[in-house]
Amino acid sequence: MSGVEVLAVVLAAIDISFRLIALVIVPRNRRPQTSMAWLLAIFFIPFVAFFAFLAFGSHRLSPTRRRKQETTNRILEVEQRHIPDSIRVAPAELELASGDTSRSGRKTQENNNTRLPLLGQTTRLIAPLVQLNERLGQMAMVRGNRVTLHSDYQATLDDMIADIDRAQRTVHVLFYIMSVDEVTEGFFASLARAKKRGVEVRVLFDQVATARIPGSRALRRRLRAAGVDYRAMLPFQPWRGVYQRPDLRNHRKLLVIDTEVAYTGSQNIIEPGYRRRGSKGLHWSDLMARVEGPLVHSLEALFVTDWYQETDTILETPELTAEPGEDSPAINSAEDTWAQVVPSGPAFEGENNLRLFNGLMYQARKRIVIVSPYLVPDDSMRYAITSAALSGVRVDVYVSAVGDQPLVFYAQHSYYGELLRAGVHIWLYPAPTVLHSKFIVVDGEVAVMGTSNLDMRSFTLNLELSVLLIGQDIITRLESLAENYREASTELTTDKWNQRGQLTRFVEGLARLTATVQ
C-alpha cells in the first residue's frame, strides 16, 4: 500500500471517528434543533465543524464561575429570607386575590397597607411563575416600588447624570457596551465628580462587546484618570489560562445609586448610532426604567454577584429592613408596582428568562404584546407564541423593519411565515430606527421588561436581567408605548410576505440553521 493510500485510509478513519464521536457527544443536554444543526455541520464539513464545536459547543461558564454563582445563590437565598413580610409578595397573595369593586369598576385589595388593582385572572395565574422565578434566581417579588419609564435616549442619560450627581455613598455601573463620545461625555464626567466627592464608584462593562466599539481604550483611560474601580466582564484571555466560550457575554444594563435609585432596560452607554461607520444612518430607540423602592435592593444584589465574579470580592450593601410606610415612593398609590428581578444566563442551570416568557404566554387569555429587536425563538417559544394566537389570543409583535446584524435579521425573518399563518400580527417599525426596546405585556395585567431579547442567544449564552411587573400604572404606560409603536409602524401581511424571492428564502433558511448552532 502506497503512502498516499495509507494517508487516505487514516483520513477516512479520522473522518468516521469524528462523526461517530459527534453522534455520542453533541446531543447531550442540548435542544434537538441545536444538536441537529451541529451534526449537519459536522457531517458536511467534519474537520472544521468538529473543532468549531470544541470551541463553541458548550454554553456553560467555567467551573470557577459556576462555583462562584453557587456561592452567591446561597448568599442571596439567606438575604431573601430576611425581607419583611410587609414588603415581600408571597405567591399565595396572587393566587387568593379577591376584593371589592371600586368606583372605577376595577377590583382592589387591601393587604399590608398596600392597595393593588386586581387586574384579573391572569394576575392570579402567574403565582406559580413568581415562585419558579424565586427558586431559579433567588429573588423575591417585592411591593412598594415606583417605576418610571424613559424612552428618550438623551433624556435618559440626563436623568442618570442628575442622580449620579446626588450620590453620597455608592455608584454601581454595569453595561454591556460603554463608550466615551459626544453623547455620553456628561455621564463619565458625573462619575468623575462623584469619585472626587468621595463616593465609591464601581464600573463593569462587557469586554468583547465594548472592545468592538472604536475608542474602547479611551474608555479605560478615562476611568483610570478619574480613579474609578472598573473591570471588563467575562474576559477572553486564553494566553493567561482564562478560557471559556468567547461568545458567552454579560448583556445586562444596570445603574444603582446609593441603593436608593436604579436604572435598567435596553439602553447602553453609547451614542444612539453606536459609532458605526456605513450603518446607513441607523439609530437605536431604547427603553429604560428608573426604579425607587425595595426592588433597588434586588438590582443591587445582582450587581454584587457580577462584581464578585470579576473581583472575588463580595460587596456589603444596606439591608432591606425598613417596612414600607406612608413615605414610601409608591405605597398606597396607583404607582405601586409589585416587581421581581429575574436573572438568567449560562451561570444558571435553567434558562430562567425563557421559562418566564413561555409561562406568561401560556397564561394569556386575551392579548400578548411583544416588543423585541431580535426575535429568533427556540421551538418552545415558537409553540408558545403560535399556540396563543391559534387559541384566539391576539398577539402583536413589534420588530424593526431594518436590521443591524444581517445573519440575525434573516434568521428572524425565517419565522415570520409561521407566525403569520398562526394569526400573529407583525408590526415593522420604520428605518432607520432600530427598535431596541424589550418588553412583553400580557392581558393588560402583567409585564416583563429588561435586557433580554427573544432569541436563543439571550436564552442560553448571555447573562440577562429581566423584571416581572404587576401594577396598574406601569402596565398602562407600557401599553401606551406599544400603541405609539403601532402608530409609527406598518403591519406585515401574508400577501406581502409571500412576494419575497427564492434567493431571499434560501438565505433565511441558511441563517436560521446557523442561529440554532448555539
C-alpha positions as a Python dict, from the first residue, in 0.01 Angstrom:
ca = {
    (1, 'M'): (0, 0, 0),
    (2, 'S'): (145, 335, -104),
    (3, 'G'): (193, 629, 128),
    (4, 'V'): (-92, 814, -41),
    (5, 'E'): (-324, 520, 15),
    (6, 'V'): (-221, 494, 380),
    (7, 'L'): (-287, 866, 428),
    (8, 'A'): (-628, 830, 264),
    (9, 'V'): (-718, 542, 496),
    (10, 'V'): (-603, 738, 803),
    (11, 'L'): (-801, 1044, 699),
    (12, 'A'): (-1109, 833, 632),
    (13, 'A'): (-1074, 668, 975),
    (14, 'I'): (-1043, 1010, 1141),
    (15, 'D'): (-1342, 1136, 947),
    (16, 'I'): (-1556, 841, 1055),
    (17, 'S'): (-1432, 876, 1412),
    (18, 'F'): (-1532, 1244, 1419),
    (19, 'R'): (-1881, 1156, 1301),
    (20, 'L'): (-1926, 869, 1548),
    (21, 'I'): (-1795, 1073, 1839),
    (22, 'A'): (-2025, 1358, 1740),
    (23, 'L'): (-2328, 1129, 1748),
    (24, 'V'): (-2247, 1049, 2110),
    (25, 'I'): (-2135, 1388, 2240),
    (26, 'V'): (-2339, 1651, 2052),
    (27, 'P'): (-2695, 1552, 2159),
    (28, 'R'): (-2611, 1556, 2531),
    (29, 'N'): (-2815, 1821, 2719),
    (30, 'R'): (-2894, 2020, 2404),
    (31, 'R'): (-3212, 2112, 2225),
    (32, 'P'): (-3286, 1868, 1940),
    (33, 'Q'): (-3275, 2154, 1689),
    (34, 'T'): (-2934, 2266, 1815),
    (35, 'S'): (-2798, 1912, 1810),
    (36, 'M'): (-2924, 1858, 1457),
    (37, 'A'): (-2762, 2180, 1334),
    (38, 'W'): (-2425, 2082, 1483),
    (39, 'L'): (-2448, 1727, 1348),
    (40, 'L'): (-2528, 1853, 998),
    (41, 'A'): (-2230, 2086, 1011),
    (42, 'I'): (-2001, 1808, 1132),
    (43, 'F'): (-2123, 1565, 867),
    (44, 'F'): (-2079, 1814, 581),
    (45, 'I'): (-1757, 1983, 697),
    (46, 'P'): (-1631, 1738, 961),
    (47, 'F'): (-1288, 1877, 1046),
    (48, 'V'): (-1380, 2246, 1058),
    (49, 'A'): (-1714, 2188, 1232),
    (50, 'F'): (-1571, 1945, 1488),
    (51, 'F'): (-1311, 2194, 1608),
    (52, 'A'): (-1569, 2472, 1596),
    (53, 'F'): (-1785, 2256, 1823),
    (54, 'L'): (-1497, 2213, 2066),
    (55, 'A'): (-1460, 2594, 2084),
    (56, 'F'): (-1828, 2695, 2077),
    (57, 'G'): (-2028, 2383, 2160),
    (58, 'S'): (-2057, 2437, 2535),
    (59, 'H'): (-2274, 2716, 2673),
    (60, 'R'): (-2151, 2666, 3029),
    (61, 'L'): (-1931, 2913, 3210),
    (62, 'S'): (-1603, 2794, 3355),
    (63, 'P'): (-1617, 2572, 3666),
    (64, 'T'): (-1474, 2856, 3874),
    (65, 'R'): (-1750, 3093, 3771),
    (66, 'R'): (-2016, 2829, 3829),
    (67, 'R'): (-1885, 2772, 4182),
    (68, 'K'): (-1898, 3147, 4243),
    (69, 'Q'): (-2257, 3155, 4124),
    (70, 'E'): (-2344, 2878, 4369),
    (71, 'T'): (-2187, 3087, 4647),
    (72, 'T'): (-2381, 3399, 4555),
    (73, 'N'): (-2703, 3200, 4523),
    (74, 'R'): (-2664, 3082, 4881),
    (75, 'I'): (-2597, 3438, 4998),
    (76, 'L'): (-2898, 3571, 4809),
    (77, 'E'): (-3118, 3294, 4945),
    (78, 'V'): (-3028, 3390, 5301),
    (79, 'E'): (-3083, 3761, 5231),
    (80, 'Q'): (-3421, 3698, 5072),
    (81, 'R'): (-3540, 3518, 5386),
    (82, 'H'): (-3490, 3840, 5582),
    (83, 'I'): (-3715, 4052, 5360),
    (84, 'P'): (-4001, 4181, 5584),
    (85, 'D'): (-4336, 4019, 5517),
    (86, 'S'): (-4489, 4360, 5451),
    (87, 'I'): (-4252, 4406, 5156),
    (88, 'R'): (-4237, 4053, 5016),
    (89, 'V'): (-4521, 3946, 4787),
    (90, 'A'): (-4595, 3580, 4853),
    (91, 'P'): (-4728, 3378, 4557),
    (92, 'A'): (-5031, 3292, 4771),
    (93, 'E'): (-5130, 3660, 4768),
    (94, 'L'): (-5173, 3637, 4393),
    (95, 'E'): (-5348, 3301, 4399),
    (96, 'L'): (-5604, 3407, 4662),
    (97, 'A'): (-5655, 3760, 4532),
    (98, 'S'): (-6012, 3883, 4574),
    (99, 'G'): (-6171, 4211, 4660),
    (100, 'D'): (-6448, 4465, 4623),
    (101, 'T'): (-6520, 4672, 4317),
    (102, 'S'): (-6409, 5034, 4339),
    (103, 'R'): (-6595, 5333, 4194),
    (104, 'S'): (-6394, 5299, 3875),
    (105, 'G'): (-6525, 4945, 3831),
    (106, 'R'): (-6187, 4784, 3897),
    (107, 'K'): (-6130, 4549, 4186),
    (108, 'T'): (-5890, 4645, 4464),
    (109, 'Q'): (-5730, 4462, 4752),
    (110, 'E'): (-5630, 4573, 5099),
    (111, 'N'): (-5318, 4391, 5211),
    (112, 'N'): (-5037, 4508, 5437),
    (113, 'N'): (-5127, 4874, 5380),
    (114, 'T'): (-5088, 4827, 5005),
    (115, 'R'): (-5368, 4883, 4754),
    (116, 'L'): (-5301, 4696, 4432),
    (117, 'P'): (-5554, 4674, 4150),
    (118, 'L'): (-5663, 4315, 4098),
    (119, 'L'): (-5633, 4316, 3724),
    (120, 'G'): (-5796, 3983, 3651),
    (121, 'Q'): (-5746, 3611, 3627),
    (122, 'T'): (-5407, 3628, 3455),
    (123, 'T'): (-5253, 3802, 3757),
    (124, 'R'): (-5364, 3515, 3979),
    (125, 'L'): (-5246, 3251, 3734),
    (126, 'I'): (-4886, 3371, 3739),
    (127, 'A'): (-4841, 3285, 4109),
    (128, 'P'): (-4653, 2963, 4020),
    (129, 'L'): (-4427, 3167, 3789),
    (130, 'V'): (-4337, 3401, 4074),
    (131, 'Q'): (-4246, 3100, 4285),
    (132, 'L'): (-4048, 2946, 3998),
    (133, 'N'): (-3856, 3271, 3945),
    (134, 'E'): (-3763, 3286, 4312),
    (135, 'R'): (-3647, 2926, 4312),
    (136, 'L'): (-3432, 2968, 3998),
    (137, 'G'): (-3299, 3321, 4052),
    (138, 'Q'): (-3323, 3359, 4431),
    (139, 'M'): (-3508, 3693, 4401),
    (140, 'A'): (-3842, 3757, 4572),
    (141, 'M'): (-4124, 3972, 4441),
    (142, 'V'): (-4148, 4297, 4640),
    (143, 'R'): (-4405, 4576, 4672),
    (144, 'G'): (-4379, 4947, 4730),
    (145, 'N'): (-4188, 5034, 4411),
    (146, 'R'): (-4217, 5335, 4185),
    (147, 'V'): (-4112, 5255, 3828),
    (148, 'T'): (-4077, 5538, 3577),
    (149, 'L'): (-4024, 5467, 3207),
    (150, 'H'): (-3774, 5659, 2994),
    (151, 'S'): (-3788, 5624, 2615),
    (152, 'D'): (-3594, 5937, 2513),
    (153, 'Y'): (-3227, 5848, 2465),
    (154, 'Q'): (-3069, 6177, 2572),
    (155, 'A'): (-3322, 6249, 2846),
    (156, 'T'): (-3245, 5910, 3000),
    (157, 'L'): (-2874, 5991, 3013),
    (158, 'D'): (-2950, 6335, 3158),
    (159, 'D'): (-3159, 6182, 3437),
    (160, 'M'): (-2886, 5928, 3512),
    (161, 'I'): (-2633, 6211, 3537),
    (162, 'A'): (-2859, 6408, 3770),
    (163, 'D'): (-2900, 6108, 4002),
    (164, 'I'): (-2526, 6034, 3998),
    (165, 'D'): (-2460, 6397, 4094),
    (166, 'R'): (-2678, 6342, 4402),
    (167, 'A'): (-2492, 6025, 4507),
    (168, 'Q'): (-2345, 6024, 4857),
    (169, 'R'): (-2216, 5668, 4910),
    (170, 'T'): (-2201, 5440, 4606),
    (171, 'V'): (-2248, 5443, 4230),
    (172, 'H'): (-2254, 5099, 4068),
    (173, 'V'): (-2248, 5083, 3689),
    (174, 'L'): (-2287, 4771, 3474),
    (175, 'F'): (-2343, 4795, 3098),
    (176, 'Y'): (-2291, 4561, 2806),
    (177, 'I'): (-2140, 4841, 2594),
    (178, 'M'): (-1978, 5162, 2714),
    (179, 'S'): (-1820, 5436, 2506),
    (180, 'V'): (-1683, 5784, 2571),
    (181, 'D'): (-1832, 6002, 2295),
    (182, 'E'): (-2007, 6334, 2242),
    (183, 'V'): (-2336, 6195, 2379),
    (184, 'T'): (-2201, 6011, 2685),
    (185, 'E'): (-1934, 6263, 2785),
    (186, 'G'): (-2154, 6405, 3059),
    (187, 'F'): (-2214, 6059, 3206),
    (188, 'F'): (-1842, 5993, 3256),
    (189, 'A'): (-1789, 6347, 3387),
    (190, 'S'): (-2055, 6277, 3652),
    (191, 'L'): (-1873, 5957, 3757),
    (192, 'A'): (-1552, 6157, 3796),
    (193, 'R'): (-1731, 6420, 4006),
    (194, 'A'): (-1881, 6151, 4226),
    (195, 'K'): (-1542, 5991, 4280),
    (196, 'K'): (-1391, 6328, 4365),
    (197, 'R'): (-1662, 6377, 4633),
    (198, 'G'): (-1555, 6050, 4797),
    (199, 'V'): (-1831, 5831, 4652),
    (200, 'E'): (-1734, 5469, 4583),
    (201, 'V'): (-1771, 5430, 4206),
    (202, 'R'): (-1750, 5083, 4053),
    (203, 'V'): (-1791, 5008, 3684),
    (204, 'L'): (-1840, 4683, 3492),
    (205, 'F'): (-1860, 4651, 3115),
    (206, 'D'): (-1854, 4351, 2882),
    (207, 'Q'): (-1504, 4301, 2749),
    (208, 'V'): (-1579, 4178, 2396),
    (209, 'A'): (-1884, 4395, 2324),
    (210, 'T'): (-1710, 4712, 2437),
    (211, 'A'): (-1382, 4624, 2264),
    (212, 'R'): (-1566, 4617, 1930),
    (213, 'I'): (-1652, 4986, 1968),
    (214, 'P'): (-1398, 5240, 1833),
    (215, 'G'): (-1224, 5412, 2121),
    (216, 'S'): (-1258, 5136, 2380),
    (217, 'R'): (-909, 5212, 2507),
    (218, 'A'): (-1014, 5572, 2563),
    (219, 'L'): (-1284, 5439, 2797),
    (220, 'R'): (-1029, 5263, 3014),
    (221, 'R'): (-803, 5569, 3017),
    (222, 'R'): (-1094, 5789, 3120),
    (223, 'L'): (-1195, 5562, 3407),
    (224, 'R'): (-837, 5527, 3530),
    (225, 'A'): (-786, 5904, 3519),
    (226, 'A'): (-1094, 5951, 3737),
    (227, 'G'): (-973, 5687, 3985),
    (228, 'V'): (-1276, 5467, 3917),
    (229, 'D'): (-1252, 5098, 4005),
    (230, 'Y'): (-1354, 4910, 3690),
    (231, 'R'): (-1345, 4560, 3541),
    (232, 'A'): (-1407, 4412, 3197),
    (233, 'M'): (-1658, 4129, 3239),
    (234, 'L'): (-1602, 3773, 3113),
    (235, 'P'): (-1252, 3845, 2980),
    (236, 'F'): (-1135, 3622, 2697),
    (237, 'Q'): (-766, 3572, 2774),
    (238, 'P'): (-657, 3217, 2682),
    (239, 'W'): (-293, 3327, 2684),
    (240, 'R'): (-336, 3382, 3060),
    (241, 'G'): (-505, 3049, 3113),
    (242, 'V'): (-850, 3213, 3124),
    (243, 'Y'): (-1079, 3038, 2878),
    (244, 'Q'): (-1447, 2995, 2822),
    (245, 'R'): (-1656, 3006, 2509),
    (246, 'P'): (-1573, 3355, 2371),
    (247, 'D'): (-1931, 3448, 2284),
    (248, 'L'): (-2065, 3399, 2637),
    (249, 'R'): (-2133, 3761, 2722),
    (250, 'N'): (-2278, 3975, 3003),
    (251, 'H'): (-2561, 4161, 2828),
    (252, 'R'): (-2704, 4334, 3137),
    (253, 'K'): (-2758, 4711, 3175),
    (254, 'L'): (-2776, 4844, 3528),
    (255, 'L'): (-2705, 5159, 3728),
    (256, 'V'): (-2757, 5165, 4106),
    (257, 'I'): (-2705, 5478, 4316),
    (258, 'D'): (-2681, 5466, 4698),
    (259, 'T'): (-2905, 5154, 4690),
    (260, 'E'): (-3192, 5402, 4658),
    (261, 'V'): (-3233, 5460, 4284),
    (262, 'A'): (-3167, 5221, 3997),
    (263, 'Y'): (-3196, 5212, 3619),
    (264, 'T'): (-3229, 4908, 3395),
    (265, 'G'): (-3353, 4833, 3046),
    (266, 'S'): (-3218, 4815, 2693),
    (267, 'Q'): (-3000, 5126, 2658),
    (268, 'N'): (-2620, 5108, 2662),
    (269, 'I'): (-2385, 5395, 2747),
    (270, 'I'): (-2304, 5499, 2391),
    (271, 'E'): (-2435, 5743, 2132),
    (272, 'P'): (-2755, 5615, 1965),
    (273, 'G'): (-2583, 5530, 1634),
    (274, 'Y'): (-2335, 5300, 1812),
    (275, 'R'): (-2042, 5474, 1639),
    (276, 'R'): (-2090, 5255, 1333),
    (277, 'R'): (-1947, 5364, 1002),
    (278, 'G'): (-2152, 5279, 694),
    (279, 'S'): (-2459, 5188, 900),
    (280, 'K'): (-2692, 5385, 670),
    (281, 'G'): (-2777, 5629, 944),
    (282, 'L'): (-2920, 5368, 1182),
    (283, 'H'): (-3002, 5483, 1531),
    (284, 'W'): (-3134, 5291, 1831),
    (285, 'S'): (-3460, 5354, 2015),
    (286, 'D'): (-3447, 5221, 2372),
    (287, 'L'): (-3648, 5185, 2690),
    (288, 'M'): (-3516, 5224, 3043),
    (289, 'A'): (-3687, 5208, 3381),
    (290, 'R'): (-3596, 5429, 3675),
    (291, 'V'): (-3675, 5244, 3998),
    (292, 'E'): (-3724, 5351, 4358),
    (293, 'G'): (-3822, 5119, 4641),
    (294, 'P'): (-3730, 4768, 4761),
    (295, 'L'): (-3667, 4649, 4404),
    (296, 'V'): (-3347, 4856, 4406),
    (297, 'H'): (-3204, 4618, 4667),
    (298, 'S'): (-3265, 4323, 4434),
    (299, 'L'): (-3097, 4504, 4146),
    (300, 'E'): (-2805, 4597, 4371),
    (301, 'A'): (-2773, 4231, 4472),
    (302, 'L'): (-2736, 4139, 4105),
    (303, 'F'): (-2455, 4391, 4064),
    (304, 'V'): (-2289, 4243, 4373),
    (305, 'T'): (-2293, 3896, 4217),
    (306, 'D'): (-2137, 4019, 3892),
    (307, 'W'): (-1874, 4221, 4080),
    (308, 'Y'): (-1785, 3909, 4279),
    (309, 'Q'): (-1745, 3712, 3956),
    (310, 'E'): (-1482, 3958, 3832),
    (311, 'T'): (-1305, 4058, 4157),
    (312, 'D'): (-1355, 3778, 4413),
    (313, 'T'): (-1492, 4048, 4645),
    (314, 'I'): (-1843, 4035, 4789),
    (315, 'L'): (-1963, 4390, 4850),
    (316, 'E'): (-2162, 4480, 5157),
    (317, 'T'): (-2488, 4659, 5090),
    (318, 'P'): (-2757, 4804, 5321),
    (319, 'E'): (-3008, 4550, 5447),
    (320, 'L'): (-3368, 4581, 5344),
    (321, 'T'): (-3511, 4608, 5695),
    (322, 'A'): (-3740, 4911, 5698),
    (323, 'E'): (-4101, 4829, 5624),
    (324, 'P'): (-4273, 5050, 5368),
    (325, 'G'): (-4487, 5323, 5519),
    (326, 'E'): (-4672, 5632, 5414),
    (327, 'D'): (-4347, 5798, 5298),
    (328, 'S'): (-4255, 5515, 5062),
    (329, 'P'): (-4231, 5630, 4699),
    (330, 'A'): (-4530, 5437, 4574),
    (331, 'I'): (-4711, 5285, 4868),
    (332, 'N'): (-5088, 5337, 4884),
    (333, 'S'): (-5098, 5484, 4533),
    (334, 'A'): (-5173, 5371, 4180),
    (335, 'E'): (-4800, 5393, 4117),
    (336, 'D'): (-4729, 5099, 4348),
    (337, 'T'): (-4562, 4832, 4136),
    (338, 'W'): (-4502, 4478, 4251),
    (339, 'A'): (-4181, 4360, 4088),
    (340, 'Q'): (-3937, 4068, 4079),
    (341, 'V'): (-3586, 4057, 3935),
    (342, 'V'): (-3523, 3750, 3719),
    (343, 'P'): (-3151, 3699, 3644),
    (344, 'S'): (-3060, 3449, 3374),
    (345, 'G'): (-2769, 3321, 3173),
    (346, 'P'): (-2513, 3041, 3148),
    (347, 'A'): (-2434, 3075, 3518),
    (348, 'F'): (-2775, 2920, 3594),
    (349, 'E'): (-2882, 2562, 3537),
    (350, 'G'): (-3217, 2656, 3384),
    (351, 'E'): (-3298, 2912, 3116),
    (352, 'N'): (-3472, 3140, 3365),
    (353, 'N'): (-3585, 3406, 3119),
    (354, 'L'): (-3717, 3156, 2864),
    (355, 'R'): (-3921, 2977, 3130),
    (356, 'L'): (-4070, 3309, 3240),
    (357, 'F'): (-4157, 3425, 2888),
    (358, 'N'): (-4314, 3095, 2788),
    (359, 'G'): (-4507, 3072, 3113),
    (360, 'L'): (-4655, 3418, 3062),
    (361, 'M'): (-4762, 3338, 2707),
    (362, 'Y'): (-4933, 3016, 2807),
    (363, 'Q'): (-5128, 3203, 3076),
    (364, 'A'): (-5255, 3468, 2834),
    (365, 'R'): (-5630, 3481, 2784),
    (366, 'K'): (-5687, 3794, 2573),
    (367, 'R'): (-5377, 3966, 2436),
    (368, 'I'): (-4998, 3948, 2420),
    (369, 'V'): (-4777, 4243, 2322),
    (370, 'I'): (-4418, 4155, 2232),
    (371, 'V'): (-4152, 4418, 2162),
    (372, 'S'): (-3807, 4283, 2076),
    (373, 'P'): (-3528, 4385, 1837),
    (374, 'Y'): (-3423, 4023, 1784),
    (375, 'L'): (-3690, 3752, 1762),
    (376, 'V'): (-3524, 3414, 1696),
    (377, 'P'): (-3724, 3179, 1920),
    (378, 'D'): (-3639, 2823, 2005),
    (379, 'D'): (-3905, 2556, 1947),
    (380, 'S'): (-4061, 2602, 2291),
    (381, 'M'): (-4118, 2975, 2245),
    (382, 'R'): (-4231, 2929, 1884),
    (383, 'Y'): (-4500, 2691, 2009),
    (384, 'A'): (-4594, 2924, 2296),
    (385, 'I'): (-4647, 3221, 2064),
    (386, 'T'): (-4830, 3033, 1791),
    (387, 'S'): (-5041, 2832, 2036),
    (388, 'A'): (-5161, 3154, 2197),
    (389, 'A'): (-5252, 3302, 1860),
    (390, 'L'): (-5424, 2985, 1740),
    (391, 'S'): (-5630, 2970, 2060),
    (392, 'G'): (-5777, 3315, 1997),
    (393, 'V'): (-5536, 3535, 2190),
    (394, 'R'): (-5444, 3848, 1996),
    (395, 'V'): (-5064, 3855, 1960),
    (396, 'D'): (-4896, 4177, 1843),
    (397, 'V'): (-4522, 4159, 1771),
    (398, 'Y'): (-4322, 4479, 1720),
    (399, 'V'): (-3989, 4445, 1539),
    (400, 'S'): (-3768, 4667, 1326),
    (401, 'A'): (-3807, 4687, 950),
    (402, 'V'): (-3429, 4714, 928),
    (403, 'G'): (-3159, 4507, 1098),
    (404, 'D'): (-2811, 4590, 1219),
    (405, 'Q'): (-2695, 4225, 1212),
    (406, 'P'): (-2767, 4060, 873),
    (407, 'L'): (-2741, 3698, 988),
    (408, 'V'): (-2977, 3753, 1282),
    (409, 'F'): (-3206, 3966, 1064),
    (410, 'Y'): (-3254, 3689, 807),
    (411, 'A'): (-3286, 3420, 1076),
    (412, 'Q'): (-3560, 3627, 1238),
    (413, 'H'): (-3742, 3663, 905),
    (414, 'S'): (-3746, 3286, 861),
    (415, 'Y'): (-4005, 3265, 1142),
    (416, 'Y'): (-4244, 3528, 1007),
    (417, 'G'): (-4432, 3293, 777),
    (418, 'E'): (-4530, 3052, 1054),
    (419, 'L'): (-4623, 3339, 1286),
    (420, 'L'): (-4844, 3499, 1022),
    (421, 'R'): (-5018, 3171, 942),
    (422, 'A'): (-5098, 3129, 1313),
    (423, 'G'): (-5261, 3472, 1318),
    (424, 'V'): (-4983, 3674, 1481),
    (425, 'H'): (-4983, 4045, 1390),
    (426, 'I'): (-4630, 4158, 1297),
    (427, 'W'): (-4561, 4533, 1303),
    (428, 'L'): (-4249, 4669, 1130),
    (429, 'Y'): (-4103, 4981, 1291),
    (430, 'P'): (-3963, 5202, 1014),
    (431, 'A'): (-3599, 5252, 920),
    (432, 'P'): (-3356, 5399, 1002),
    (433, 'T'): (-3457, 5327, 1364),
    (434, 'V'): (-3359, 5001, 1530),
    (435, 'L'): (-3641, 4940, 1779),
    (436, 'H'): (-3428, 4816, 2067),
    (437, 'S'): (-3689, 4821, 2347),
    (438, 'K'): (-3755, 4484, 2509),
    (439, 'F'): (-4082, 4410, 2689),
    (440, 'I'): (-4387, 4183, 2695),
    (441, 'V'): (-4735, 4272, 2823),
    (442, 'V'): (-4994, 4000, 2887),
    (443, 'D'): (-5368, 4074, 2908),
    (444, 'G'): (-5303, 4431, 3021),
    (445, 'E'): (-5220, 4293, 3366),
    (446, 'V'): (-4864, 4159, 3381),
    (447, 'A'): (-4545, 4267, 3208),
    (448, 'V'): (-4177, 4184, 3188),
    (449, 'M'): (-3907, 4419, 3067),
    (450, 'G'): (-3530, 4434, 3081),
    (451, 'T'): (-3226, 4344, 2874),
    (452, 'S'): (-3328, 4010, 2724),
    (453, 'N'): (-3405, 3966, 2356),
    (454, 'L'): (-3638, 3688, 2244),
    (455, 'D'): (-3364, 3487, 2079),
    (456, 'M'): (-3163, 3178, 2158),
    (457, 'R'): (-2854, 3383, 2236),
    (458, 'S'): (-3034, 3565, 2518),
    (459, 'F'): (-3185, 3240, 2646),
    (460, 'T'): (-2862, 3041, 2657),
    (461, 'L'): (-2543, 3242, 2602),
    (462, 'N'): (-2596, 3588, 2752),
    (463, 'L'): (-2623, 3693, 3115),
    (464, 'E'): (-2950, 3887, 3118),
    (465, 'L'): (-3167, 4087, 3357),
    (466, 'S'): (-3547, 4077, 3338),
    (467, 'V'): (-3803, 4233, 3572),
    (468, 'L'): (-4154, 4092, 3619),
    (469, 'L'): (-4401, 4376, 3681),
    (470, 'I'): (-4756, 4395, 3820),
    (471, 'G'): (-4927, 4729, 3869),
    (472, 'Q'): (-5190, 4944, 3704),
    (473, 'D'): (-4972, 5246, 3634),
    (474, 'I'): (-4670, 5069, 3482),
    (475, 'I'): (-4885, 4840, 3266),
    (476, 'T'): (-5084, 5136, 3131),
    (477, 'R'): (-4765, 5317, 3034),
    (478, 'L'): (-4616, 5012, 2861),
    (479, 'E'): (-4935, 4960, 2664),
    (480, 'S'): (-4939, 5327, 2567),
    (481, 'L'): (-4580, 5299, 2445),
    (482, 'A'): (-4669, 4993, 2236),
    (483, 'E'): (-4960, 5188, 2087),
    (484, 'N'): (-4716, 5463, 1987),
    (485, 'Y'): (-4503, 5200, 1814),
    (486, 'R'): (-4807, 5073, 1627),
    (487, 'E'): (-4898, 5419, 1500),
    (488, 'A'): (-4550, 5456, 1353),
    (489, 'S'): (-4529, 5102, 1213),
    (490, 'T'): (-4657, 4913, 910),
    (491, 'E'): (-4826, 4575, 951),
    (492, 'L'): (-4666, 4290, 760),
    (493, 'T'): (-4930, 4099, 561),
    (494, 'T'): (-4918, 3741, 437),
    (495, 'D'): (-4951, 3860, 76),
    (496, 'K'): (-4656, 4095, 116),
    (497, 'W'): (-4452, 3826, 286),
    (498, 'N'): (-4513, 3573, 9),
    (499, 'Q'): (-4376, 3812, -254),
    (500, 'R'): (-4014, 3772, -147),
    (501, 'G'): (-3785, 3588, -388),
    (502, 'Q'): (-3638, 3239, -377),
    (503, 'L'): (-3287, 3367, -305),
    (504, 'T'): (-3415, 3555, -1),
    (505, 'R'): (-3591, 3241, 122),
    (506, 'F'): (-3271, 3039, 81),
    (507, 'V'): (-3069, 3294, 278),
    (508, 'E'): (-3334, 3295, 552),
    (509, 'G'): (-3320, 2917, 582),
    (510, 'L'): (-2941, 2916, 598),
    (511, 'A'): (-2939, 3191, 860),
    (512, 'R'): (-3199, 3003, 1063),
    (513, 'L'): (-2982, 2692, 1060),
    (514, 'T'): (-2676, 2882, 1182),
    (515, 'A'): (-2885, 3055, 1451),
    (516, 'T'): (-2961, 2720, 1611),
    (517, 'V'): (-2591, 2634, 1645),
    (518, 'Q'): (-2580, 2783, 1993),
}
